[in-house]
Amino acid sequence: MSAHICIDCDSPGDGNCSACRGSGRIGTENFLRASGGDSGETSCPSCGGSGLCPKCEGSGEIEIGGEG
């Protein structure tokens, strides 16, 4: 297996959640767009408030390939 830069991060390979830009919080405008919920700041629904990219779990890299 080989590691590749995660392109789902806020900036490719930085390990931050692209929805909240790594803050773990999402504000009124983005929250309303993401969930259709009430206004106000809350935990980011994409990363669960961790601020880490859900795809690579904050490492900035994803493993490609499988067992041979």
N, CA, C and O atoms as CSV, one atom per row, in Angstrom:
chain,resi,resn,atom,element,x,y,z
A,1,MET,N,N,0.844,-1.182,0.000
A,1,MET,CA,C,0.000,0.000,0.000
A,1,MET,C,C,0.887,1.241,0.000
A,1,MET,O,O,2.001,1.221,0.522
A,2,SER,N,N,0.388,2.300,-0.580
A,2,SER,CA,C,1.138,3.545,-0.572
A,2,SER,C,C,0.240,4.680,-0.095
A,2,SER,O,O,-0.981,4.637,-0.252
A,3,ALA,N,N,0.865,5.691,0.487
A,3,ALA,CA,C,0.130,6.837,1.011
A,3,ALA,C,C,0.098,7.950,-0.029
A,3,ALA,O,O,1.082,8.197,-0.726
A,4,HIS,N,N,-1.031,8.604,-0.118
A,4,HIS,CA,C,-1.214,9.732,-1.018
A,4,HIS,C,C,-1.817,10.885,-0.231
A,4,HIS,O,O,-2.515,10.672,0.761
A,5,ILE,N,N,-1.547,12.104,-0.676
A,5,ILE,CA,C,-2.111,13.290,-0.028
A,5,ILE,C,C,-3.626,13.224,-0.118
A,5,ILE,O,O,-4.187,12.930,-1.173
A,6,CYS,N,N,-4.274,13.500,0.997
A,6,CYS,CA,C,-5.735,13.526,1.045
A,6,CYS,C,C,-6.232,14.835,0.434
A,6,CYS,O,O,-5.903,15.916,0.923
A,7,ILE,N,N,-7.015,14.738,-0.622
A,7,ILE,CA,C,-7.541,15.936,-1.269
A,7,ILE,C,C,-8.859,16.399,-0.669
A,7,ILE,O,O,-9.398,17.424,-1.086
A,8,ASP,N,N,-9.393,15.654,0.312
A,8,ASP,CA,C,-10.634,16.058,0.973
A,8,ASP,C,C,-10.388,17.021,2.132
A,8,ASP,O,O,-11.337,17.594,2.669
A,9,CYS,N,N,-9.128,17.206,2.521
A,9,CYS,CA,C,-8.778,18.145,3.593
A,9,CYS,C,C,-9.103,19.575,3.154
A,9,CYS,O,O,-9.329,19.829,1.971
A,10,ASP,N,N,-9.125,20.514,4.117
A,10,ASP,CA,C,-9.367,21.923,3.822
A,10,ASP,C,C,-8.381,22.415,2.758
A,10,ASP,O,O,-8.793,22.981,1.745
A,11,SER,N,N,-7.109,22.205,2.979
A,11,SER,CA,C,-6.073,22.384,1.962
A,11,SER,C,C,-5.455,21.001,1.800
A,11,SER,O,O,-5.089,20.385,2.801
A,12,PRO,N,N,-5.325,20.493,0.583
A,12,PRO,CA,C,-4.849,19.126,0.419
A,12,PRO,C,C,-3.647,18.779,1.300
A,12,PRO,O,O,-2.591,19.406,1.225
A,13,GLY,N,N,-3.846,17.764,2.131
A,13,GLY,CA,C,-2.783,17.255,2.978
A,13,GLY,C,C,-2.612,17.924,4.323
A,13,GLY,O,O,-1.718,17.540,5.077
A,14,ASP,N,N,-3.449,18.934,4.664
A,14,ASP,CA,C,-3.246,19.616,5.949
A,14,ASP,C,C,-3.929,18.913,7.123
A,14,ASP,O,O,-3.630,19.223,8.276
A,15,GLY,N,N,-4.838,17.976,6.854
A,15,GLY,CA,C,-5.498,17.221,7.918
A,15,GLY,C,C,-6.685,17.913,8.557
A,15,GLY,O,O,-7.300,17.363,9.471
A,16,ASN,N,N,-7.021,19.119,8.092
A,16,ASN,CA,C,-8.154,19.861,8.658
A,16,ASN,C,C,-9.447,19.568,7.913
A,16,ASN,O,O,-9.443,19.360,6.700
A,17,CYS,N,N,-10.539,19.554,8.641
A,17,CYS,CA,C,-11.867,19.366,8.062
A,17,CYS,C,C,-12.172,20.526,7.115
A,17,CYS,O,O,-11.981,21.688,7.474
A,18,SER,N,N,-12.640,20.217,5.920
A,18,SER,CA,C,-12.924,21.268,4.946
A,18,SER,C,C,-14.215,22.021,5.267
A,18,SER,O,O,-14.373,23.165,4.839
A,19,ALA,N,N,-15.128,21.417,6.000
A,19,ALA,CA,C,-16.386,22.086,6.321
A,19,ALA,C,C,-16.200,23.204,7.342
A,19,ALA,O,O,-16.825,24.258,7.225
A,20,CYS,N,N,-15.345,22.985,8.343
A,20,CYS,CA,C,-15.152,23.986,9.407
A,20,CYS,C,C,-13.761,24.606,9.375
A,20,CYS,O,O,-13.429,25.437,10.221
A,21,ARG,N,N,-12.953,24.207,8.405
A,21,ARG,CA,C,-11.580,24.699,8.238
A,21,ARG,C,C,-10.706,24.393,9.452
A,21,ARG,O,O,-9.779,25.137,9.771
A,22,GLY,N,N,-11.019,23.285,10.119
A,22,GLY,CA,C,-10.196,22.820,11.232
A,22,GLY,C,C,-10.576,23.370,12.591
A,22,GLY,O,O,-9.923,23.048,13.584
A,23,SER,N,N,-11.612,24.191,12.667
A,23,SER,CA,C,-11.994,24.796,13.947
A,23,SER,C,C,-12.843,23.862,14.806
A,23,SER,O,O,-12.869,24.000,16.029
A,24,GLY,N,N,-13.536,22.916,14.178
A,24,GLY,CA,C,-14.437,22.035,14.905
A,24,GLY,C,C,-15.789,22.661,15.178
A,24,GLY,O,O,-16.684,22.010,15.719
A,25,ARG,N,N,-15.940,23.923,14.806
A,25,ARG,CA,C,-17.189,24.654,15.008
A,25,ARG,C,C,-17.663,25.180,13.663
A,25,ARG,O,O,-16.857,25.451,12.773
A,26,ILE,N,N,-18.928,25.316,13.525
A,26,ILE,CA,C,-19.477,25.839,12.279
A,26,ILE,C,C,-20.472,26.935,12.643
A,26,ILE,O,O,-21.344,26.746,13.491
A,27,GLY,N,N,-20.329,28.071,11.994
A,27,GLY,CA,C,-21.135,29.242,12.310
A,27,GLY,C,C,-22.485,29.248,11.627
A,27,GLY,O,O,-22.845,28.312,10.913
A,28,THR,N,N,-23.207,30.295,11.854
A,28,THR,CA,C,-24.582,30.431,11.389
A,28,THR,C,C,-24.743,30.146,9.904
A,28,THR,O,O,-25.504,29.253,9.529
A,29,GLU,N,N,-24.052,30.878,9.061
A,29,GLU,CA,C,-24.252,30.742,7.621
A,29,GLU,C,C,-23.886,29.352,7.131
A,29,GLU,O,O,-24.670,28.731,6.413
A,30,ASN,N,N,-22.719,28.850,7.500
A,30,ASN,CA,C,-22.304,27.518,7.061
A,30,ASN,C,C,-23.160,26.427,7.683
A,30,ASN,O,O,-23.476,25.438,7.022
A,31,PHE,N,N,-23.540,26.594,8.945
A,31,PHE,CA,C,-24.363,25.594,9.607
A,31,PHE,C,C,-25.722,25.486,8.934
A,31,PHE,O,O,-26.208,24.383,8.686
A,32,LEU,N,N,-26.334,26.620,8.638
A,32,LEU,CA,C,-27.636,26.587,7.981
A,32,LEU,C,C,-27.539,25.908,6.622
A,32,LEU,O,O,-28.418,25.132,6.247
A,33,ARG,N,N,-26.480,26.198,5.893
A,33,ARG,CA,C,-26.289,25.583,4.586
A,33,ARG,C,C,-26.063,24.080,4.717
A,33,ARG,O,O,-26.586,23.304,3.917
A,34,ALA,N,N,-25.288,23.661,5.723
A,34,ALA,CA,C,-24.924,22.254,5.880
A,34,ALA,C,C,-26.068,21.400,6.418
A,34,ALA,O,O,-26.224,20.248,6.012
A,35,SER,N,N,-26.867,21.952,7.324
A,35,SER,CA,C,-27.843,21.103,7.992
A,35,SER,C,C,-29.282,21.592,7.936
A,35,SER,O,O,-30.200,20.841,8.268
A,36,GLY,N,N,-29.493,22.825,7.526
A,36,GLY,CA,C,-30.848,23.353,7.503
A,36,GLY,C,C,-31.391,23.599,8.897
A,36,GLY,O,O,-32.598,23.776,9.062
A,37,GLY,N,N,-30.526,23.614,9.909
A,37,GLY,CA,C,-30.954,23.784,11.299
A,37,GLY,C,C,-31.072,25.228,11.711
A,37,GLY,O,O,-31.040,26.136,10.880
A,38,ASP,N,N,-31.211,25.428,13.019
A,38,ASP,CA,C,-31.325,26.766,13.588
A,38,ASP,C,C,-30.006,27.511,13.460
A,38,ASP,O,O,-28.949,26.911,13.264
A,39,SER,N,N,-30.091,28.831,13.574
A,39,SER,CA,C,-28.878,29.637,13.499
A,39,SER,C,C,-28.058,29.491,14.772
A,39,SER,O,O,-28.550,28.985,15.780
A,40,GLY,N,N,-26.821,29.930,14.723
A,40,GLY,CA,C,-25.922,29.850,15.857
A,40,GLY,C,C,-24.737,28.971,15.545
A,40,GLY,O,O,-24.730,28.250,14.547
A,41,GLU,N,N,-23.731,29.030,16.400
A,41,GLU,CA,C,-22.537,28.220,16.203
A,41,GLU,C,C,-22.693,26.907,16.948
A,41,GLU,O,O,-23.216,26.868,18.062
A,42,THR,N,N,-22.233,25.838,16.324
A,42,THR,CA,C,-22.354,24.516,16.917
A,42,THR,C,C,-21.202,23.635,16.438
A,42,THR,O,O,-20.396,24.057,15.608
A,43,SER,N,N,-21.128,22.430,16.954
A,43,SER,CA,C,-20.101,21.488,16.497
A,43,SER,C,C,-20.308,21.173,15.027
A,43,SER,O,O,-21.439,21.056,14.555
A,44,CYS,N,N,-19.210,21.038,14.315
A,44,CYS,CA,C,-19.263,20.739,12.885
A,44,CYS,C,C,-19.850,19.345,12.664
A,44,CYS,O,O,-19.370,18.378,13.255
A,45,PRO,N,N,-20.878,19.229,11.823
A,45,PRO,CA,C,-21.472,17.918,11.569
A,45,PRO,C,C,-20.569,16.983,10.757
A,45,PRO,O,O,-20.725,15.764,10.832
A,46,SER,N,N,-19.633,17.532,9.986
A,46,SER,CA,C,-18.757,16.691,9.176
A,46,SER,C,C,-17.711,15.965,10.012
A,46,SER,O,O,-17.475,14.772,9.818
A,47,CYS,N,N,-17.080,16.686,10.947
A,47,CYS,CA,C,-15.994,16.096,11.729
A,47,CYS,C,C,-16.387,15.788,13.167
A,47,CYS,O,O,-15.575,15.276,13.937
A,48,GLY,N,N,-17.638,16.099,13.536
A,48,GLY,CA,C,-18.093,15.840,14.893
A,48,GLY,C,C,-17.436,16.746,15.926
A,48,GLY,O,O,-17.418,16.424,17.114
A,49,GLY,N,N,-16.894,17.883,15.479
A,49,GLY,CA,C,-16.290,18.839,16.391
A,49,GLY,C,C,-14.802,18.655,16.620
A,49,GLY,O,O,-14.196,19.406,17.385
A,50,SER,N,N,-14.203,17.667,15.968
A,50,SER,CA,C,-12.774,17.416,16.184
A,50,SER,C,C,-11.885,18.374,15.389
A,50,SER,O,O,-10.752,18.643,15.789
A,51,GLY,N,N,-12.390,18.887,14.272
A,51,GLY,CA,C,-11.599,19.737,13.396
A,51,GLY,C,C,-10.738,18.954,12.422
A,51,GLY,O,O,-10.055,19.538,11.580
A,52,LEU,N,N,-10.768,17.634,12.534
A,52,LEU,CA,C,-9.955,16.776,11.678
A,52,LEU,C,C,-10.738,16.319,10.453
A,52,LEU,O,O,-11.945,16.084,10.525
A,53,CYS,N,N,-10.044,16.197,9.341
A,53,CYS,CA,C,-10.657,15.701,8.115
A,53,CYS,C,C,-11.202,14.295,8.363
A,53,CYS,O,O,-10.459,13.414,8.795
A,54,PRO,N,N,-12.497,14.074,8.093
A,54,PRO,CA,C,-13.076,12.749,8.333
A,54,PRO,C,C,-12.504,11.651,7.429
A,54,PRO,O,O,-12.498,10.481,7.811
A,55,LYS,N,N,-12.033,12.009,6.260
A,55,LYS,CA,C,-11.522,11.005,5.321
A,55,LYS,C,C,-10.179,10.439,5.782
A,55,LYS,O,O,-9.986,9.223,5.777
A,56,CYS,N,N,-9.250,11.312,6.179
A,56,CYS,CA,C,-7.908,10.852,6.557
A,56,CYS,C,C,-7.684,10.866,8.067
A,56,CYS,O,O,-6.601,10.523,8.540
A,57,GLU,N,N,-8.704,11.261,8.818
A,57,GLU,CA,C,-8.661,11.332,10.280
A,57,GLU,C,C,-7.538,12.246,10.774
A,57,GLU,O,O,-6.935,12.002,11.820
A,58,GLY,N,N,-7.269,13.308,9.999
A,58,GLY,CA,C,-6.306,14.316,10.412
A,58,GLY,C,C,-4.865,14.045,10.038
A,58,GLY,O,O,-3.987,14.854,10.341
A,59,SER,N,N,-4.602,12.923,9.388
A,59,SER,CA,C,-3.210,12.592,9.045
A,59,SER,C,C,-2.731,13.344,7.797
A,59,SER,O,O,-1.530,13.549,7.619
A,60,GLY,N,N,-3.658,13.749,6.944
A,60,GLY,CA,C,-3.292,14.415,5.696
A,60,GLY,C,C,-2.954,13.452,4.583
A,60,GLY,O,O,-2.674,13.870,3.460
A,61,GLU,N,N,-2.978,12.156,4.884
A,61,GLU,CA,C,-2.666,11.140,3.878
A,61,GLU,C,C,-3.700,10.019,3.937
A,61,GLU,O,O,-4.259,9.726,4.993
A,62,ILE,N,N,-3.940,9.406,2.796
A,62,ILE,CA,C,-4.806,8.235,2.728
A,62,ILE,C,C,-4.021,7.095,2.110
A,62,ILE,O,O,-3.162,7.312,1.256
A,63,GLU,N,N,-4.315,5.894,2.539
A,63,GLU,CA,C,-3.653,4.698,1.999
A,63,GLU,C,C,-4.388,4.257,0.744
A,63,GLU,O,O,-5.614,4.151,0.731
A,64,ILE,N,N,-3.635,4.005,-0.293
A,64,ILE,CA,C,-4.180,3.524,-1.564
A,64,ILE,C,C,-3.616,2.131,-1.835
A,64,ILE,O,O,-2.432,1.870,-1.619
A,65,GLY,N,N,-4.462,1.272,-2.299
A,65,GLY,CA,C,-4.014,-0.079,-2.624
A,65,GLY,C,C,-4.504,-1.063,-1.591
A,65,GLY,O,O,-5.196,-0.684,-0.646
A,66,GLY,N,N,-4.161,-2.289,-1.756
A,66,GLY,CA,C,-4.601,-3.332,-0.843
A,66,GLY,C,C,-3.563,-4.398,-0.689
A,66,GLY,O,O,-2.422,-4.254,-1.128
A,67,GLU,N,N,-3.972,-5.473,-0.060
A,67,GLU,CA,C,-3.052,-6.591,0.137
A,67,GLU,C,C,-2.784,-7.273,-1.190
A,67,GLU,O,O,-3.662,-7.378,-2.046
A,68,GLY,N,N,-1.586,-7.721,-1.339
A,68,GLY,CA,C,-1.193,-8.315,-2.603
A,68,GLY,C,C,-1.289,-9.773,-2.673
A,68,GLY,O,O,-0.977,-10.364,-3.706
